[in-house]
């Protein structure tokens, strides 16, 4: 192999995204973000419900 062939062997071609692919990617990211936000709210609400009214009555 020549020196030039050896240097090109490790190059990675960057993908070219179409508008449709970018749109679907954004939609997927938004769906994932909303899902994570929903889970956070759910965990928060469940925690508050489990603690109940005892949160204000704690003694330190």
C-alpha positions, 0 to 999 in steps of 0.5 A: 500500500502506498502512503496515501492509501494508508492515510485515507483508510481511517477516514470516516464519511460523514452522513448527509441527512435529508430533510425528511430524516432530520424532521423524523429525528426532531420528532423522535427527540421531542417524543423522548423529551416529553416522555422523560418529562412525564416520568419526572412529573409522575415520580414527583407526584407519587413521592408527594402522595406517599409522603402525604401530609407528614411533610409539614409535621417533621421534627428535626 
